[in-house]
């Protein structure tokens, strides 16, 4: 049994799939996949942003809206472009780049979009294909309680105090082999799919039944449904274009998960073949939900009116 790895890469504007024998250090298979696009890479994200904010057309559009051409008052972030035949970008790998007002340091930064302004950049060549400069819409006042320079409407909230315990019902062994009561499964992180459950089994009176070979989110599709060109393209496919695993963040004890939970670091492959680690990106704990989680009955057992018979089942 040899260890193998699947690799997706871009070369000269084409997408390829490869199978690598890690033990022998050989390329077992390499083939071109016409019309396919891999996930957005950090390098092309940075290239597209930097080329766009350096474009004189973008700087002129900012000046017309009252922003200084230089400085940190504007935050721009590339996003997947969607698929819209007839736009004129066929055959190119493009990112569309909206921008946001960053003067009041709101969280999240995307809370105050600069309407009517967007860039279209070829993420492989760095060419700025278009600077969309439509009607300027004034920004509304920042909502109360947001921003470091605004007084909060109430004292800061304390950390969530969740009482939980791994207890004797949870079993953890090896590389995230999880057991809970009569259930068992293997858990692993994937940069694209997020968390993957495999070999999900149930102990049915001594019979170890295989329930699922593999379970994970296949895709999350998020359309924004606004007709303006700066919004209509936002039909994000979070798994395929950004990666649910890539978006996983570190968890805080007592806020995201109980202090007593088991925390685990997750390691993912980087765009250049290296690896990076998200600290405390996974937590495991047991939370008592009470009997209602297990209650089941038929309608005939619980008629809506004690004085009336029910034929529901």
C-alpha positions in Angstrom: 0.0 0.0 0.0 1.6 3.3 -1.1 0.6 6.8 -0.1 -0.7 8.9 -2.9 -1.9 12.5 -3.3 -4.3 14.2 -5.7 -3.0 17.5 -7.1 -4.8 20.2 -9.0 -2.7 22.9 -10.7 -2.8 25.6 -13.4 -0.2 25.9 -16.2 -0.4 28.3 -19.1 -4.1 29.1 -18.5 -5.1 25.4 -18.3 -6.2 23.3 -15.4 -4.6 19.9 -14.7 -5.2 17.0 -12.4 -2.4 14.8 -11.2 -1.9 11.7 -9.0 1.4 11.6 -7.1 3.0 8.5 -5.6 4.4 10.0 -2.4 6.6 7.0 -1.6 8.3 6.7 -4.9 8.2 10.5 -5.7 6.6 9.8 -9.1 3.8 11.4 -11.1 1.5 8.5 -11.7 -1.0 10.4 -13.8 -1.4 13.9 -15.2 -4.2 15.1 -17.4 -5.7 18.4 -18.7 -9.3 19.1 -17.6 -10.7 21.5 -20.3 -13.0 24.3 -19.0 -12.3 23.6 -15.3 -11.2 26.2 -12.8 -9.5 25.4 -9.5 -10.1 27.3 -6.2 -8.9 30.9 -5.8 -5.3 31.0 -4.7 -3.8 33.4 -2.3 -1.2 34.6 -4.9 -3.8 35.5 -7.5 -6.0 37.1 -4.9 -3.2 39.4 -3.9 -2.1 40.1 -7.5 -5.6 41.1 -8.6 -6.1 43.4 -5.6 -2.7 45.1 -5.9 -3.1 45.8 -9.6 -6.6 47.1 -9.2 -5.8 49.6 -6.4 -2.8 50.9 -8.4 -4.9 51.6 -11.5 -5.3 55.3 -12.2 -9.0 54.8 -13.2 -9.7 53.4 -9.8 -7.9 56.3 -8.1 -9.9 58.8 -10.1 -13.1 57.1 -9.2 -12.2 57.2 -5.5 -11.3 60.9 -5.8 -14.8 61.7 -7.3 -16.2 60.0 -4.2 -14.1 62.1 -1.8 -11.5 59.5 -0.9 -7.8 60.1 -1.0 -6.0 58.2 -3.7 -3.5 56.9 -1.1 -4.1 55.7 2.4 -6.0 53.1 4.4 -9.5 54.7 4.1 -10.6 52.1 1.5 -10.6 48.3 1.8 -10.8 46.2 -1.4 -11.2 42.5 -1.5 -11.4 40.3 -4.7 -14.2 37.7 -5.0 -15.1 35.0 -7.4 -16.6 36.4 -10.6 -19.5 34.1 -11.3 -20.3 32.7 -14.7 -22.1 35.0 -17.1 -21.7 34.2 -20.8 -21.5 37.3 -23.0 -19.5 39.5 -20.6 -16.5 39.3 -22.9 -14.2 37.6 -20.5 -14.4 34.1 -22.0 -11.2 32.2 -21.7 -9.8 34.3 -18.9 -9.6 33.6 -15.2 -11.0 36.7 -13.6 -11.8 38.1 -10.2 -14.2 41.0 -9.5 -13.2 43.4 -6.8 -15.6 45.5 -4.8 -14.4 48.1 -2.2 -15.6 49.2 1.2 -15.3 52.3 3.4 -12.7 51.6 6.1 -12.7 55.0 7.8 -14.5 53.9 11.0 -12.9 50.5 11.3 -16.2 48.6 11.4 -16.4 44.9 12.0 -16.9 43.3 9.6 -15.1 45.5 7.1 -17.6 44.6 4.5 -20.4 46.4 6.3 -20.1 49.7 4.3 -19.7 49.0 0.6 -18.7 51.8 -1.8 -21.5 51.4 -4.3 -21.0 51.8 -8.0 -17.3 50.9 -8.0 -15.8 47.6 -8.9 -12.8 46.2 -10.8 -12.4 43.2 -13.1 -8.9 41.8 -13.2 -7.3 38.8 -14.9 -5.9 37.0 -11.9 -3.3 35.2 -14.0 -1.8 38.1 -15.9 -2.7 40.9 -13.5 -4.3 42.9 -16.3 -7.1 45.3 -15.1 -9.8 44.5 -17.7 -12.4 47.0 -16.5 -13.0 49.6 -13.8 -16.8 49.9 -13.3 -17.6 53.4 -12.1 -21.4 53.9 -11.9 -23.6 56.1 -9.8 -22.1 57.1 -6.4 -24.4 56.3 -3.5 -23.7 58.2 -0.2 -22.8 56.0 2.8 -25.3 55.8 5.6 -24.1 56.7 9.2 -22.3 53.9 11.0 -24.7 51.9 13.2 -24.3 52.7 16.9 -22.0 50.4 18.8 -19.8 49.6 15.7 -16.3 51.0 15.3 -13.5 51.7 17.7 -14.2 55.4 17.9 -17.9 55.0 18.9 -19.1 54.5 22.5 -20.7 51.1 22.9 -24.5 51.1 23.8 -23.9 48.7 26.7 -21.1 47.1 28.7 -19.1 44.4 26.9 -20.6 41.0 27.1 -18.9 38.4 29.3 -17.7 35.1 27.8 -20.3 32.5 27.4 -20.2 30.0 30.3 -21.2 26.7 28.9 -20.9 23.7 31.2 -19.8 20.7 29.4 -17.6 17.6 29.9 -16.1 15.0 27.6 -17.3 12.6 30.2 -17.4 8.8 29.6 -19.5 8.9 26.5 -16.9 10.3 24.1 -13.9 8.2 23.0 -11.0 9.7 21.0 -8.2 7.7 19.7 -5.6 7.8 16.9 -5.9 10.7 14.5 -9.4 11.9 15.4 -11.1 8.5 15.6 -14.3 9.6 17.5 -16.7 7.3 19.4 -19.8 8.5 21.1 -22.2 6.1 22.8 -23.0 3.5 20.0 -21.6 5.7 17.2 -18.1 5.9 15.8 -16.5 7.8 12.9 -13.3 9.3 11.6 -13.0 13.0 11.3 -10.5 14.9 9.1 -10.1 18.4 7.7 -10.2 19.1 4.0 -9.2 22.5 2.5 -12.0 22.4 0.0 -14.8 20.4 1.7 -14.2 21.5 5.3 -14.7 18.7 7.9 -15.2 15.2 6.5 -16.8 12.4 8.4 -15.9 8.9 7.2 -16.7 5.3 8.1 -19.7 6.3 10.2 -20.8 3.2 12.1 -23.5 2.3 14.6 -23.3 -0.6 17.1 -26.7 -2.2 16.7 -26.8 -4.8 19.5 -23.3 -6.0 18.6 -23.6 -5.6 14.9 -21.3 -2.8 13.8 -23.4 -1.4 10.9 -21.7 1.0 8.4 -24.1 4.0 8.0 -22.0 6.2 5.7 -18.7 5.8 4.0 -18.1 9.5 3.7 -20.1 12.6 4.6 -19.3 16.2 3.9 -20.9 19.4 2.6 -20.8 19.2 -1.2 -21.4 22.9 -1.9 -22.8 26.1 -0.4 -24.3 28.4 -3.0 -24.9 32.0 -2.0 -26.6 34.3 -4.6 -27.2 37.9 -3.7 -30.0 38.6 -6.2 -29.4 42.4 -6.7 -29.6 43.6 -10.3 -26.8 46.2 -10.0 -23.6 44.9 -11.7 -21.6 45.3 -8.6 -23.9 42.8 -6.8 -25.5 40.6 -9.5 -22.3 38.7 -10.1 -22.1 37.6 -6.4 -23.2 34.0 -6.9 -20.5 32.6 -4.6 -19.9 28.8 -4.4 -18.1 28.7 -1.1 -16.7 25.1 -1.4 -15.4 25.1 -4.9 -14.3 28.7 -5.2 -13.0 29.6 -1.7 -12.9 26.3 0.2 -14.8 25.7 3.4 -11.7 24.3 5.1 -9.7 27.4 4.0 -12.4 29.5 5.8 -12.1 27.7 9.1 -11.0 29.9 11.9 -9.6 29.4 15.4 -12.1 28.9 18.2 -12.1 30.7 21.5 -12.5 28.8 24.8 -15.6 29.8 26.7 -17.0 31.8 23.7 -17.3 29.4 20.7 -17.0 26.2 22.7 -16.9 25.2 26.4 -13.6 25.6 28.2 -13.7 21.9 29.1 -14.0 20.8 25.4 -11.2 19.0 23.6 -9.5 21.5 21.2 -7.6 20.3 18.2 -5.4 22.1 15.6 -6.2 21.4 11.9 -3.5 21.3 9.2 -4.2 22.1 5.6 -2.1 22.1 2.4 -1.0 25.5 1.2 -1.2 26.7 -2.4 2.5 26.1 -2.9 2.6 22.6 -1.6 3.5 23.5 1.9 1.2 23.2 5.0 -0.3 25.6 7.4 -2.1 25.1 10.7 -5.2 26.6 12.2 -4.8 26.6 16.0 -7.8 25.3 18.0 -9.9 25.1 14.8 -11.9 22.1 16.1 -13.6 21.4 19.4 -15.3 18.3 20.7 -17.7 18.2 23.6 -20.9 16.6 24.8 -23.9 18.8 25.4 -27.0 17.3 27.2 -30.1 18.1 25.2 -32.6 16.2 27.4 -35.2 13.7 26.6 -37.0 15.7 23.8 -34.1 14.8 21.5 -35.2 11.1 21.8 -39.0 11.5 22.1 -41.1 10.0 19.3 -44.8 9.3 19.1 -47.6 8.9 16.7 -50.5 11.2 16.4 -52.9 8.6 17.7 -50.9 8.4 20.9 -51.2 12.2 21.5 -54.5 13.4 20.1 -54.9 17.2 20.0 -58.0 17.0 22.1 -58.5 14.3 24.8 -62.2 14.2 24.1 -61.7 13.5 20.4 -60.3 10.4 18.6 -57.5 10.8 16.1 -56.7 8.5 13.2 -53.3 10.1 12.6 -50.3 7.7 12.7 
